[in-house]
Amino acid sequence: MKNFIIIVVNKRKKEAVTVQKILTEWGCLIKTRLGLHEGVLDNCSEIGSIILEVVGEPNQHEEIVRKLNLLAGVTARLVNVPIEK
């Protein structure tokens, strides 16, 4: 099973620091992190996306998602993808 957390930050300037703090708290579970930002230079967007590949226990993944979803303007979803052997 591959486990991913998909995060959309709609109020990036307001919530980015808190999102980063939560991710740092759970940093040992994050195997891969990809941040996507729509704007560049003078055209900086308020919307950003983060894709995490996570390891560890399912209850830990659910707790990360729960904490992120408590933030206004942040939506997080856990995606579990089965691996065929």
C-alpha positions as CSV (number, residue, x, y, z in Angstrom):
1,M,0.0,0.0,0.0
2,K,1.2,3.5,-0.9
3,N,-0.1,6.2,1.4
4,F,-0.4,9.9,0.3
5,I,-1.8,13.0,1.8
6,I,-3.0,15.6,-0.6
7,I,-3.2,19.2,0.8
8,V,-4.7,22.3,-0.8
9,V,-4.0,25.6,1.0
10,N,-6.5,28.2,-0.2
11,K,-5.2,31.0,2.1
12,R,-1.5,30.4,1.6
13,K,-0.2,33.7,3.2
14,K,-2.3,33.2,6.3
15,E,-1.9,29.5,6.8
16,A,1.5,28.5,5.3
17,V,3.4,28.9,8.6
18,T,0.9,26.8,10.5
19,V,0.8,24.1,7.8
20,Q,4.6,24.0,7.9
21,K,4.6,23.7,11.7
22,I,2.3,20.7,11.5
23,L,4.3,19.0,8.8
24,T,7.5,19.5,10.8
25,E,5.9,17.9,13.8
26,W,5.3,14.8,11.7
27,G,8.4,15.1,9.6
28,C,9.7,11.6,10.4
29,L,6.6,10.1,8.6
30,I,7.1,12.1,5.4
31,K,9.0,10.1,2.8
32,T,8.5,12.5,-0.1
33,R,7.1,16.0,-0.3
34,L,6.1,17.9,-3.4
35,G,4.9,21.5,-3.2
36,L,3.1,23.1,-6.1
37,H,2.5,26.9,-6.3
38,E,0.4,28.5,-9.0
39,G,2.0,32.0,-9.0
40,V,5.5,33.3,-9.7
41,L,7.3,36.6,-9.0
42,D,4.8,39.5,-8.9
43,N,1.8,37.2,-9.6
44,C,2.0,35.2,-6.3
45,S,-1.1,33.0,-5.8
46,E,-3.0,32.4,-2.6
47,I,-3.5,28.8,-3.5
48,G,-0.8,26.1,-3.1
49,S,-0.9,22.3,-3.2
50,I,1.3,19.8,-1.3
51,I,1.5,16.1,-2.1
52,L,3.1,13.9,0.7
53,E,4.1,10.3,0.5
54,V,3.9,9.1,4.1
55,V,5.0,6.1,6.0
56,G,4.0,4.9,9.5
57,E,0.7,3.8,11.0
58,P,-2.7,4.7,9.5
59,N,-3.8,6.4,12.7
60,Q,-0.8,8.7,12.4
61,H,-1.8,9.6,8.9
62,E,-5.4,10.3,10.0
63,E,-4.1,12.6,12.8
64,I,-2.0,14.7,10.3
65,V,-5.1,15.1,8.1
66,R,-7.3,15.9,11.0
67,K,-4.9,18.6,12.3
68,L,-4.6,20.2,8.8
69,N,-8.3,20.2,8.2
70,L,-8.8,22.2,11.4
71,L,-7.2,25.2,9.7
72,A,-9.4,27.6,7.8
73,G,-8.7,27.5,4.1
74,V,-6.8,24.2,4.3
75,T,-8.2,20.9,2.9
76,A,-6.3,17.6,3.3
77,R,-7.2,14.1,2.2
78,L,-5.6,10.8,2.8
79,V,-5.3,8.6,-0.3
80,N,-4.3,4.9,0.0
81,V,-3.3,3.2,-3.2
82,P,-3.0,-0.6,-3.2
83,I,0.2,-2.1,-4.7
84,E,-0.1,-5.3,-6.7
85,K,2.4,-8.0,-5.9
